[in-house]
Amino acid sequence: MPLLALTVLTTEWTEGNMALATDEAFEQSHTTGPSAQNEVVGDRRARERETWITQEVPIKILHEDVVESLHEPHCPDPDVYIILPNLMQLKSISDRFTKLASSDSKGQRSGIVVTDPAASSAGATALSTNSAPKLELSANMHGKLRLAIATDDLRIASVWSGLVNPPLDPAHITQDRASQLPSERMREAGDDDEAGWAKVRIDGKDWGRVLSVGRLSPKVVACFINETALVLYVYLPGSWNGEESCLTHLFSAYEYICKIFKE
């Protein structure tokens, strides 16, 4: 099976004792004597450390005709766009919320009894679809992000403030066009006005898996399309050519999926 090797290089500054002396320390030990060499071993100055992460991914080779038919999904203009906070912190809270909701939903399902054998299969399918924990993510154009989860017996939320709503690139959009975007209408709403919040409900486990990219310290811009979709633009620093690489991930909102099936 063909494999695709993905390699990501990250650079960070760390503090701590150096196992090996640097060239500067080696020269210092020869000029000042053995006593200085002992001091060098305990050097706790900040050092630059590179981390290489390589993963081999099984892939399928597509025919040219199939490739030509592929395209990115067409989405409406986002209602809210915001830079997410620290992804590892966000993942920790998201996983905790999902675990609490899973425990609560399992307790409720333990009391369900199916009396009609003919309906047991359909009932099991409905339960597996609807009982999966759904995280509610919402944000506004005033730098606020809210993560919440709700069940019949549980309602918890965590709010971040002071985040950045990045400005649009004037090279790609005119001022007249920008003034007509949904995000500008949402910006006009008050800071605490619920009408200015865009919301989506997504699968908590899928969300947690995507947030694992936080180990690479990326910058992530989240675009909210109210009750329709959440689009993440993940900018990875330190690519091989020194330029930022961007990955795109789309979550379909639970409300939008239900609407499609009803139609």
N, C-alpha and C positions, 0 to 999 in steps of 0.2 A: 504494500500500500504506500502511495506517495506521502512524504512527510514535508511539512513546512517548518523550518526552524526560525523561531522568533527570538531575537536577542535584544535586550534593553539594558542600557548602561545608565546608572544613576551615580551621582557624585554628592557626597555629604561631608560635613566637617564634624569630627569627633574629638573628644578629649580622653586622655588616658595614657598609661605607661606604654612606651614603644618597645616592642620585643626586639627590634633591630635598630641600631643607631643610624642616623642619617649621615650623609657626607659631611654636613656641617659639624655634627657632633663628633665624627671620627677625627676631623682636623683639630677640633678643640681638645680632644683627649691626648693628642700628640704634642700639643703646645703647652698644656698646663699640667700634664702628668696623670698618673692613675687615679688620683682622688677625684679629679674632674670627671673621669669616665664613669665613676659610680654615680655621680650626680646626673649624668646624661641618661642613664638607664631609668631613672625616676622622672624623666621629663614628662610633664602633663600638658604641654602646649597643644592647641588645636591642630589636628592633622587632617588632610584631605584623604578621603577613602572612596575608592571606586567599587561599585557592586555590579557584577554582570549576572543577569538573569536570562537563561535560555530555556525555551520550552519547545518541544517538538509536537506539532499538531497534525493529526491525520487529515489529509485533504482529498478532494475528488477533482479530477481534471475535467473541465467542462468543454464541450464543443463550441466552436466559434459562434454557431447559430444561437446557442443557448445564452452565451455571454452577451450578444447583441440585444437580447430581449430583457436583460436585467437592468434595473434602474432603481434609484433611491425612491422611497415612498414620498408622494407629494402630500405635504402637511400644510394646514393653514398657518398664517402668521401667528407667532406665539403671543399669548396674552401677557406673560411675565417671563423675563429672563434674569437669571441671578447666578452669581458665582457661589458654588457650594462651600461650606466650611470644611475643616479638616476631615478627610474621608474616613480615616480610621476611627475617629471619635463618632462620626455619623454612623459608621457600620456597627460599632459597639452598641449604640443606643437602639439602632434598628433591629439588630439580632435579639436584643433583650425584649423589645416590644413584641416581636414575632413569636418568641418563645412563650411569653405570657399569654398571648392570644391563642397559641396552639394548645397550651395546657387547658385554657378555659373552654375551647371548643370541643376538646376530647371529653371533658367532663360532661358537657351537654349531650354529646352523641351517645354516651354510655347508657342513657336512659331511653333511647329511641328503640321501639319495637316495630318491626315490619310484619303486619298481619296478612298482607296479600302477597303470596309468593310471586305472582305475575308482575307485581310492581317492585319487587326487590331489586332487580337489575337497574331499572330506571332510577329508583331511589338512591341506590349506591352511587350511580353516576352523578346525580344532582348533588349529593353530599360531598363527593370528592371535588367537585367544581366550586361549590359555594362555600365550603367550610375552610378552604385554604386561607390562611391569614392574609388580610388585605391591609396594607399600610396606606394611610392617607397623607399625601404630601401636598402642601400648599405654600404659596409664596406671594408676595406683593412687590410692587415697584418702589418700595421704601426700605429695601434692605432686610426684610424679614422672611424667615423660612420656618415652617411649622411641620413637625413630624408627629403624627397621631395614629392611634389604633383604637378601635371601638368594637365591643361585643355587647351582648345583652347585659352582662354583669360587669363590664370593664370599660373604662374610658380614660386613657392617659395621653399626654401630649408633651412635647418638648419644643421650645421656640428659640430660634437664634435671631439676633438683631445686629444691626451694624454691618451687614454684609453688603457686597457691591453689586449694583445693577449696572453692568458694563454698557458704555455708550455705543451706539451703532456707528459703523464706519461710514463717514460721509462720502467716501469714494465709491461706495456701492449703493447708496440710497440718497435720494434728494430730500431736502428739508420739507417740501410739500408732501412727499410720500410718507416721510417719517411722522408727520403730524396726524396722518390718517390711520396709523397702525393701532391695533388693539392695545398694545402696551402703553401708548400715550393716554388712552382713555382710562386705563387702569391706574396710571400714575396720578391722574387728576383726582381719583378717589382718596379719601382721607387715610391716614396711617392705620387707624383702627376700624375702618369701614370694611365689613366683610365683603361688600360688593367689589372691592379692589383686590381680592384674593383669587388666584386661579388654583383649582384643586384637581387632583387625580388620585385614584385608588389603584394600587398596583400590587402584584404578588410580592410578599415580604421576602421569600426565599430567593427569588430571582434578583431582587434589589440588592440583597446582601452579597450575592455572588459577584455582581458587577462592581460593588464598592471595594472588592478585594484589590482593585487596581490602585487603591490608595497607598500601597507599599511603594509605588513608584513616584510618589509625591507629585502627582499631576495637578494641573489647574482644570477644573471642571465647570463648564457653563451649562446650567440646566434651563431648558426652555419649556415652559408650561403652556399647554393648549388645554384650556379648561374642560375637564371631564371628557377629554378625547385622547391625549397622549402626552408623554413626557420624553423629550429628546435631550440626551446628554452629549455634549461635545467635550471629549477628553483630550487635553493638550499635554503630550508627554515631552518633558524637557530632555536635553542631552542626547539627541539622536546622532547617528553616525556622521551626518554632514553639518552638525551644529545648528540645524533648524528644528523648530517644533514640529512634532508629528501629531496629527489629530485623528482620533477614533470617534465614531458616531454610534450611539446605541439608542434605540427607540423602544419605549415601553408603551404598549396600548393600554389605555385606562380601562378598568373593569366595567365602568358604566358604558363605555363605547362598545365593548365586546358584547355586553348584554343587549344593547340596542340593535346591533347587527343581527344577532340570532333571533330577536323578536321580529325583525323585518323579513 
